[in-house]
């Protein structure tokens, strides 16, 4: 069953972008960051790209 994201198609708030930046800075992976933000991995990846935030690639 697919996960349901409560923030589907909702604009990103400054606090969410700050949390994204913090978690990415700590070396967290995309899946973990998306879950923490209650966003899809695709949405999280796209927002990181827009803001120039690098996300660690976990193996």
N, C-alpha and C positions, 0 to 999 in steps of 0.2 A: 504494500500500500504506500502510495506517495505521501511525503510529508506535506503538511499544510502550513504555509507561511502566512502569518497574520499581517505582514507588512507588504503583501503582494501589490506591486505597482504603486506603492506609497513613496512620496519623495523622501530623500535621505535628510535627516536632521544633522546639525553640526555635531551634536554629541555622538551620534552613530559614526560619523566620519572620524572623529577623534578616537573613538574606541577601536575602529578599524586600524587606524594608524598605530595605536599603542600595541594592539595584539600582533600586528605584522612586525613591529619593531622588536617584539619579544621572540620572534621566530616561529610563531604559530602557523599552522597550515591552513589552507583555504577552507577545508571542511570544518575545522574547529572554529575558525573565525565566523563563518556563515552561521553556524549553530548558535554561537554566542550572541550574534546580532539578530537572530531569528529571521534571516534572509536566505534566499537561495544562493547556492555556490556561484551560479552564473551572474546574478545581480551583484554579489560581493566582488567577484573578479572584475566585472565591468566598472564598478565604482572605484576600485583600486587603480585600474588602468587610467581612468579619467583624472584621478588625483595624483598620479605618478607614484603610487605606493607599491613597493615590491613585496610580494608574498612568497615565503619560503616554499620550495618544492620538496615535499616529504616523499621518501621512497617507501 
